[in-house]
Amino acid sequence: MDFSFHIDTTRFDEDYTPSTSSRATTNFANLARGEHRQQNLRNALTMIDRRCNDLARWDNPNGNRYRVELEIVSATVRFEASGADQEFPLLEVLDVHIVDQHTGLRHQGIVGNNFSSYLRDYDFAVRLPSVDKAAGIPEDFGRLHGLLFQDFLASDAYRARFDAEPVVCISVSSSQTYRRTDNVHPVLGVEYHHERSSLTDEYFGRMGLQVRYFMPPGSKAPLAFYSGGDLLNDYSDLQLAGTISTMETFQKIYRPEIYNANAAAPSVYRPSLEHQDFSKTAVDYDREERSRLAVTQGHWTAEHFVQPHGELLDRWAASAATIR
C-alpha cells in the first residue's frame, strides 16, 4: 500500500471563508463564522502584526516594519483501496511569511502553527475514551497518525514547497507544573522544564517531534514548541517571531485565562483555565463548539477512514514501523 500526498493552500486574511472540507474545529475556521466574522479576523491579524513587531525590534524604531501573511496548508493523503483510488484529508496547518515593509522582501517563516487533523480527533475523542483505564494506553496509540505525518514530511509534495521542518506550537497543559530555567533566547525567551512526559508528548513523539517550553519576552505564559530539529539554531529570529506572534495571538483568544492573564507566569508555574485575573480580547471564539465538534469529526474519521480501511492501514503501519 503506497500513499501519496497533495497540498492545497488558502490565504488566511480578513476575507477568509472556511471551505466545506476544512475541519470545523480549526482555530481559524472558528473565527471566520458568525455575525462578526470579518471583524474577528481583522482584529486577530492586527494582534499578530503588532506582536511580531514587538518581538522583532531591531532596526524597527516605529514598531511597524513587519507584516505577517498567513496561508492555510491543507494536506490530503491518497491511496488505493478496494480496487479504487481513495483520498482523505490528513492535516491542516498555517504557513507563515513575514513581509518587510521597508525593503519589500517577503521572508519564508515556519510552517506548523495551528496543527490539526481528523485522525488526531479520532485518537483523542473516540479511541482514547473507549480505552480500559486499568489496561493503560495501547502501545500503538497514535502510531498510524505519526507514521502518516512522517511520510508526509518525506514526500515530494512537502519537499517541493518547504525547505525546513515544521514547528508545532501549542498551549501548555493545565495538568503539569513548569519550572523556569536559566536558559534564555533573545526571541523565544526564557526556557521552562515540565515535570514529566505527557500523553501529548508521546503522541507528538510518534510524529518525530520533541518538545521544549519557552516564555517569550512580554508573554504571560510559556508556549510548547514541538520540533524535529534544533529549535534554537535551525530558524532565524525573524522566523521564530512570526511563529510566536501567530500562535500566541490564537492562544490569547481562546485561552485568555493563561495567555492574556494580567500577571506573568512565576518561576514555578501551574496553568489553570479557572484563573479569573485575565483580560478578554476583542475577538469572539466558541470553545464549547470546538470541543463538541472534535467528537463529531472523530466519529466521521472512524466511519470514512479507520473502519473501511482498517486492515490495510494496520498492515501498512506495521510494515512502515519496521523500516523506521
Secondary structure in CASP SS format (residue, H / E / C, confidence):
PFRMAT SS
TARGET T0000
AUTHOR 0000-0000-0000
METHOD secondary structure of the structure
MODEL  1
M C 1.00
D C 1.00
F C 1.00
S E 1.00
F E 1.00
H E 1.00
I E 1.00
D E 1.00
T E 1.00
T E 1.00
R E 1.00
F E 1.00
D C 1.00
E C 1.00
D C 1.00
Y C 1.00
T C 1.00
P C 1.00
S C 1.00
T C 1.00
S C 1.00
S C 1.00
R C 1.00
A C 1.00
T C 1.00
T C 1.00
N H 1.00
F H 1.00
A H 1.00
N H 1.00
L H 1.00
A C 1.00
R C 1.00
G C 1.00
E C 1.00
H C 1.00
R H 1.00
Q H 1.00
Q H 1.00
N H 1.00
L H 1.00
R H 1.00
N H 1.00
A H 1.00
L H 1.00
T H 1.00
M H 1.00
I H 1.00
D H 1.00
R H 1.00
R H 1.00
C H 1.00
N H 1.00
D H 1.00
L H 1.00
A C 1.00
R C 1.00
W C 1.00
D C 1.00
N C 1.00
P C 1.00
N C 1.00
G C 1.00
N C 1.00
R C 1.00
Y E 1.00
R E 1.00
V E 1.00
E E 1.00
L E 1.00
E E 1.00
I E 1.00
V E 1.00
S E 1.00
A E 1.00
T E 1.00
V E 1.00
R E 1.00
F E 1.00
E E 1.00
A E 1.00
S C 1.00
G C 1.00
A E 1.00
D E 1.00
Q E 1.00
E E 1.00
F E 1.00
P E 1.00
L E 1.00
L E 1.00
E E 1.00
V E 1.00
L E 1.00
D E 1.00
V E 1.00
H E 1.00
I E 1.00
V E 1.00
D E 1.00
Q C 1.00
H C 1.00
T C 1.00
G C 1.00
L C 1.00
R E 1.00
H E 1.00
Q E 1.00
G C 1.00
I C 1.00
V C 1.00
G C 1.00
N E 1.00
N E 1.00
F E 1.00
S E 1.00
S C 1.00
Y H 1.00
L H 1.00
R H 1.00
D H 1.00
Y H 1.00
D H 1.00
F H 1.00
A H 1.00
V H 1.00
R H 1.00
L H 1.00
P H 1.00
S H 1.00
V C 1.00
D C 1.00
K C 1.00
A C 1.00
A C 1.00
G C 1.00
I C 1.00
P C 1.00
E C 1.00
D C 1.00
F C 1.00
G C 1.00
R H 1.00
L H 1.00
H H 1.00
G H 1.00
L H 1.00
L H 1.00
F H 1.00
Q H 1.00
D H 1.00
F H 1.00
L H 1.00
A C 1.00
S C 1.00
D H 1.00
A H 1.00
Y H 1.00
R H 1.00
A H 1.00
R H 1.00
F C 1.00
D C 1.00
A C 1.00
E C 1.00
P C 1.00
V E 1.00
V E 1.00
C E 1.00
I E 1.00
S E 1.00
V C 1.00
S C 1.00
S C 1.00
S C 1.00
Q C 1.00
T C 1.00
Y E 1.00
R E 1.00
R E 1.00
T E 1.00
D E 1.00
N E 1.00
V E 1.00
H E 1.00
P C 1.00
V C 1.00
L C 1.00
G E 1.00
V E 1.00
E E 1.00
Y E 1.00
H E 1.00
H E 1.00
E C 1.00
R C 1.00
S C 1.00
S C 1.00
L H 1.00
T H 1.00
D H 1.00
E H 1.00
Y H 1.00
F H 1.00
G H 1.00
R H 1.00
M C 1.00
G C 1.00
L C 1.00
Q E 1.00
V E 1.00
R E 1.00
Y E 1.00
F E 1.00
M E 1.00
P C 1.00
P C 1.00
G C 1.00
S C 1.00
K C 1.00
A C 1.00
P C 1.00
L E 1.00
A E 1.00
F E 1.00
Y E 1.00
S E 1.00
G C 1.00
G C 1.00
D C 1.00
L C 1.00
L C 1.00
N C 1.00
D C 1.00
Y C 1.00
S C 1.00
D H 1.00
L H 1.00
Q H 1.00
L H 1.00
A H 1.00
G H 1.00
T H 1.00
I H 1.00
S H 1.00
T H 1.00
M H 1.00
E H 1.00
T H 1.00
F H 1.00
Q H 1.00
K H 1.00
I H 1.00
Y H 1.00
R C 1.00
P H 1.00
E H 1.00
I H 1.00
Y H 1.00
N C 1.00
A E 1.00
N C 1.00
A C 1.00
A C 1.00
A C 1.00
P C 1.00
S C 1.00
V E 1.00
Y E 1.00
R C 1.00
P C 1.00
S C 1.00
L C 1.00
E C 1.00
H C 1.00
Q C 1.00
D C 1.00
F E 1.00
S C 1.00
K C 1.00
T C 1.00
A C 1.00
V C 1.00
D C 1.00
Y C 1.00
D C 1.00
R H 1.00
E H 1.00
E H 1.00
R H 1.00
S H 1.00
R H 1.00
L H 1.00
A H 1.00
V H 1.00
T H 1.00
Q H 1.00
G H 1.00
H H 1.00
W H 1.00
T H 1.00
A H 1.00
E H 1.00
H H 1.00
F H 1.00
V H 1.00
Q C 1.00
P C 1.00
H C 1.00
G H 1.00
E H 1.00
L H 1.00
L H 1.00
D H 1.00
R H 1.00
W H 1.00
A H 1.00
A H 1.00
S H 1.00
A H 1.00
A H 1.00
T H 1.00
I H 1.00
R C 1.00
END
